[in-house]
Amino acid sequence: MDNTGYRSLLTYIKQEIRIDGALYKERPFKRRIKLRMRYTETGSYSEYLYYLRKNSEEMKLLKDALTINVTRFFRNRSTFEYLERLIKEKFVLKQKYVSILSVGCSSGEEAYTMGLILNNLKSMYNIDYSILGIDVDEIIIAKAKLGKYNDFSMKEIRKSEVKKYFDESENIYSLKEQFKKSVKFRIMDIKSFSEMKRLGRYDIILCRNVLIYFSKEFQEMIMKVFHEMLNPDGVLVLGKIEIIMGTFRNYYAIISKQERIYKKIGH
Ligand SMILES: C[S@@+](CC[C@H](N)C(=O)[O-])C[C@H]1O[C@@H](n2cnc3c(N)ncnc32)[C@H](O)[C@@H]1O
């Protein structure tokens, strides 16, 4: 259906908001565009492109639709519990410092969750840490820096933790300053490999529920980049329905299949 229109639309999207449709899985990508087409009551890709050119506000809405930001504190709690145990075993005694990168961090819940865990470990074992969250969406990064959340982000966090870490007022949960300040955020596109590599080396990279939107070819390429960005023995964490694709599978060993936690092997 309307192939030429679709290709022109992709070119325009790439040029205007630097999202390259060719690097994403086609079906979900098209589905999200079609959702916007339904809202704007445009009947074909060409018609939607015409609408998009005339309405700058629609470009923002399309960008939101294409970069889905759903996340929450302690999302898939068992993964964070596993990671906490792993950090104790692997890093606490050996190096007294852990560097963590949260890729596709959305509004910051994942990076802050690591911050809360590390803050506890720091008070018990005197281990220090750095945490950086990156995301392509500048609006969501601004939200992450703000550290204010609604009920949706709180679905998996315990009441006692909410009390300890947040100030609550009228269903808005503001992360307390002491927990906020230990996590940094930056706008970054994971497709910009050179920029990613300039971030340096990490002990733990979390990239959860991001790669599902990308093509198999891209997933293979990013596995190589993560491998370079991890310290020897470094840990990679993927989302619950994601796996390591392609030849780079051999460069990671499984630590927990269930939690999608892997260890870098080789150099
Ligand atoms: C579903 S959220 C995942 C949030 C968090 N990692 C989690 O699992 O709860 C996916 C995030 O990936 C980000 N994203 C999509 N494409 C990206 C890209 N090219 N570079 C960096 N982030 C990207 C989106 O903006 C979105 O915030």
PDBQT file of the ligand as one rigid body, heavy atoms in Angstrom, charges set to zero:
ROOT
HETATM    1  C1  LIG A 301      10.394   1.550  26.541  1.00  0.00    +0.000 C 
HETATM    2  S1  LIG A 301      11.568   2.756  26.953  1.00  0.00    +0.000 S 
HETATM    3  C2  LIG A 301      12.657   1.830  27.961  1.00  0.00    +0.000 C 
HETATM    4  C3  LIG A 301      12.913   2.493  29.291  1.00  0.00    +0.000 C 
HETATM    5  C4  LIG A 301      13.746   1.668  30.281  1.00  0.00    +0.000 C 
HETATM    6  N1  LIG A 301      14.973   1.238  29.702  1.00  0.00    +0.000 N 
HETATM    7  C5  LIG A 301      12.953   0.488  30.786  1.00  0.00    +0.000 C 
HETATM    8  O1  LIG A 301      13.154  -0.637  30.341  1.00  0.00    +0.000 OA
HETATM    9  O2  LIG A 301      12.094   0.686  31.650  1.00  0.00    +0.000 OA
HETATM   10  C6  LIG A 301      12.480   2.907  25.419  1.00  0.00    +0.000 C 
HETATM   11  C7  LIG A 301      13.321   4.168  25.365  1.00  0.00    +0.000 C 
HETATM   12  O3  LIG A 301      14.245   4.040  24.274  1.00  0.00    +0.000 OA
HETATM   13  C8  LIG A 301      14.460   5.325  23.765  1.00  0.00    +0.000 C 
HETATM   14  N2  LIG A 301      15.047   5.265  22.426  1.00  0.00    +0.000 N 
HETATM   15  C9  LIG A 301      14.448   4.898  21.263  1.00  0.00    +0.000 A 
HETATM   16  N3  LIG A 301      15.297   5.033  20.222  1.00  0.00    +0.000 NA
HETATM   17  C10 LIG A 301      16.464   5.491  20.755  1.00  0.00    +0.000 A 
HETATM   18  C11 LIG A 301      17.714   5.850  20.206  1.00  0.00    +0.000 A 
HETATM   19  N4  LIG A 301      17.936   5.766  18.899  1.00  0.00    +0.000 N 
HETATM   20  N5  LIG A 301      18.700   6.303  21.034  1.00  0.00    +0.000 NA
HETATM   21  C12 LIG A 301      18.485   6.396  22.384  1.00  0.00    +0.000 A 
HETATM   22  N6  LIG A 301      17.312   6.087  22.962  1.00  0.00    +0.000 NA
HETATM   23  C13 LIG A 301      16.312   5.640  22.183  1.00  0.00    +0.000 A 
HETATM   24  C14 LIG A 301      13.077   5.944  23.754  1.00  0.00    +0.000 C 
HETATM   25  O4  LIG A 301      13.141   7.357  23.684  1.00  0.00    +0.000 OA
HETATM   26  C15 LIG A 301      12.514   5.417  25.070  1.00  0.00    +0.000 C 
HETATM   27  O5  LIG A 301      12.645   6.362  26.098  1.00  0.00    +0.000 OA
ENDROOT
TORSDOF 0
